Amino acid sequence: MANKYIYRSRISEAKLREVVCLFSLDIEASKIAKISKLNRNTINRILNLLRAHLAEYYEEQSSYSGVVEVDEIFAMAA
């Protein structure tokens, strides 16, 4: 039952893929826990790791670098 995606995980890769699929459908963590029959804290841990990995990936792919300045007109409207 080795899982190559999460170190020392007791969750099978099939179960992890199911969680990722449900995450991609934008389902809440508590509902994912009920559907996958995993603990809510485990789901939260997996989703936080997934979000961090996605943020890191998109940060690397971003064409912006440095500081981005906002025009005063747009800053006042917000």
HELIX and SHEET records of a PDB file:
HELIX    1   1 GLU A   13  SER A   24  1                                  12    
HELIX    2   2 ALA A   29  SER A   36  1                                   8    
HELIX    3   3 ARG A   40  GLN A   61  1                                  22    
HELIX    4   4 GLU A   72  ALA A   77  1                                   6    
END                                                                             
